Amino acid sequence: MTDREMYEIYRKWILEQTDSSYEINVKSEDEIDFVTDNAVGHVQFYHLEYEICALTIETEKSDEPVFFLHFEIKDLDHAKDLFTQMIASLKKAGLDSKVKVLLSCTSGFTTSFFADKLGSAAETLGLEYEFSAVPYTDLFEAALDRDVILLAPQIGYLLKKAKEVLKDKIVIQIPADVFASYNVNRTFDLIKEELDKQQKEEEFVEDIHDPEWDSAIAIVAIIRRNRRFEIHWRGANKEEAMERGVAIKDEINLRDLEDVLDVLFINHPEIKGVAIVAPGVVYEGRLTLPSVKIFDVDMVGEFTKKYGRTFILCNDANATAIGYYANHRDCGNLLAYYHPLGNVVGGAGLVINGNLVFGKKDFAGECANYLRTLNFSEDRYDLARTPEGIVELITKLVLPMICTVGPDTLAVYCDLLTDPEELKESLKKYIPERHLPEITKMDSRFWELFYGAGVLLYNVLHGHYKYREDLNEFRK
C-alpha cells in the first residue's frame, strides 16, 4: 500500500466517525474540524515527502491547544488510535467549559461556605462558573487545574507569593467587606473584571542554537506539568533555530516519541544527532520512568538503530545543570537542584571542575533515596505543597550535598521557591554563612534544560574535546 493510499483510507475512516457530541465540518480536502459547543478538534493533512497528519484541540477558554500532536501516517491502527484519543479529549474539553474558581483561606472552612453560596447563585443566574474551596496548605496543588484563585482576606498577605508561583492563573484577594458580607454579586464582578482584562501571553522560550554548533541537532524533552504530559522539541544549527513544537497528551508512550522523531527527520533530514531529556532513572542510554510504564528501555540503542543517527539520553536535572553552568562561567563548582511543582522531591545535577558528575551508574544527585532518613517538622508531602514548606524541604535535601562537595553556587529551579533569601536564611541554621554557596533561582527550566542537552550532544558528536574545554566530557 502506498503512502497516498494509506492517507485516503485514513481520511475516509475519519469522516465515518460520526457522533452526536460533535459536528463534522469539512473545510477542504486536507482540513476537517470536529466541533462541539466549547471546543474544536482540527485534523490537518500535509503532503510532503511522506503523508503527515496533525491533530489539535482548541477551546474558547485557552489561547493554547489543549491537545496537539503530529505524526507520519504509516500505521493505520496507530493513526486510528491517535484520532480516538483526540476525540476522547475533545469530549472532555467540552465538559470542562466552565470557569473554575478556587477559594482559599487558612482552614478552608469559611471559604467552603462562601463557595457554596457562589455556586448556587451562579447556577441561578446561568453563569458558567464552578466554585470550590481548599485550605491554604492545599492551594498550590489544587490550583493546577483552576482558572481563577480567590484568597480570603486573612491570607491576603500571601497574595504576592501566590501570584509568583501561579504565574498563569488569575489570583485575586477578596476585599474584606465583600468576604465578610458574602457579597456574591461583587465577587462575580471581580472575577469578570479580571477575566476581561486578562491577556494570556505565549510562553517565551529562547532559541538554543549556538554559533559554535556546526551540526544540525535536535532536543526532545519529556515534561509533565499541569497534570498533562508534554513532549517538547527544538531543532538548531549554527545559523539559527530550525523548529520548535510540543505534543500534548494526557498520557504518553514511546510511540509518541517516535512520532515526533519521524516528523523531525522528515522536515530536517540534515539532523545529525538527537538528545532525549527525561525525568526518571537514566543509565547507559536506558530509561526507567514508572509514571508512564517505561522500565529499563534501551532508548538510545533502539532509536540509533531505527534512525541511523547519534542519540544520547540525559536526565532532566543533569541537563539543567549543564545549561546553567555553560552560561554562568563564573559560578565555579555548581549544585543545580531541579524540583517541578507537584513533586515531593527533586533531583540534583553537579558540575565539579567543569565536568558533570554522574557517579556510580549515574546515581549522583538522586535525592529521593535519602529523603526518608531526614527529619522534618511535618509530613514531607505537606511541605512540598506550600512556599513555606518547600524552603524546609529543599534545605534538608541539599544540605548533605553542600556539606559533601562544598559548591560555589546553588542554582534552584522550583516554582514554589519565591525568594532565594528565604532558602539562604534557612541554610544558615546549619552552615556558617561563610561556607554557604551563592544561591540563585532559575526562572525558566526550559532554556537551561534544552541548552544543556545541546551542549552534551555536541560534545558526543565531536569526540568529547575542543568545545568549551571545561565541559569536555560526557561519557568515555
HELIX and SHEET records of a PDB file:
HELIX    1   1 ASP A    3  LEU A   15  1                                  13    
HELIX    2   2 LEU A   76  LEU A   95  1                                  20    
HELIX    3   3 PHE A  109  LEU A  125  1                                  17    
HELIX    4   4 TYR A  136  ASP A  138  5                                   3    
HELIX    5   5 LEU A  139  ALA A  142  1                                   4    
HELIX    6   6 ALA A  143  ASP A  145  5                                   3    
HELIX    7   7 PRO A  153  LEU A  158  5                                   6    
HELIX    8   8 LEU A  159  VAL A  165  1                                   7    
HELIX    9   9 ALA A  176  ALA A  180  1                                   5    
HELIX   10  10 VAL A  184  LYS A  197  1                                  14    
HELIX   11  11 LEU A  254  ASN A  267  1                                  14    
HELIX   12  12 PRO A  290  VAL A  292  5                                   3    
HELIX   13  13 MET A  299  TYR A  307  1                                   9    
HELIX   14  14 ASP A  316  ALA A  326  1                                  11    
HELIX   15  15 LYS A  360  ASP A  362  5                                   3    
HELIX   16  16 CYS A  367  THR A  373  5                                   7    
HELIX   17  17 ARG A  380  LEU A  383  1                                   4    
HELIX   18  18 PRO A  387  VAL A  405  1                                  19    
HELIX   19  19 PRO A  420  LEU A  427  1                                   8    
HELIX   20  20 GLU A  433  HIS A  435  5                                   3    
HELIX   21  21 ARG A  445  LEU A  461  1                                  17    
HELIX   22  22 GLU A  469  LEU A  471  5                                   3    
SHEET    1   A 5 GLU A  23  SER A  28  0                                        
SHEET    2   A 5 GLU A  31  VAL A  35 -1                                        
SHEET    3   A 5 ALA A  39  HIS A  47 -1                                        
SHEET    4   A 5 GLU A  51  THR A  59 -1                                        
SHEET    5   A 5 PHE A  67  GLU A  72 -1                                        
SHEET    1   B 4 TYR A 129  PRO A 135  0                                        
SHEET    2   B 4 VAL A  99  CYS A 105  1                                        
SHEET    3   B 4 VAL A 148  LEU A 151  1                                        
SHEET    4   B 4 ILE A 170  GLN A 173  1                                        
SHEET    1   C 5 ALA A 241  LYS A 249  0                                        
SHEET    2   C 5 ARG A 228  ALA A 236 -1                                        
SHEET    3   C 5 ILE A 217  ARG A 225 -1                                        
SHEET    4   C 5 GLY A 273  ALA A 278  1                                        
SHEET    5   C 5 THR A 310  ASN A 315  1                                        
SHEET    1   D 3 VAL A 281  TYR A 283  0                                        
SHEET    2   D 3 ARG A 286  LEU A 289 -1                                        
SHEET    3   D 3 ILE A 294  ASP A 298 -1                                        
SHEET    1   E 5 ASN A 355  LEU A 356  0                                        
SHEET    2   E 5 GLY A 347  ILE A 352 -1                                        
SHEET    3   E 5 LEU A 334  TYR A 338 -1                                        
SHEET    4   E 5 THR A 409  TYR A 413  1                                        
SHEET    5   E 5 GLU A 438  LYS A 441  1                                        
END                                                                             
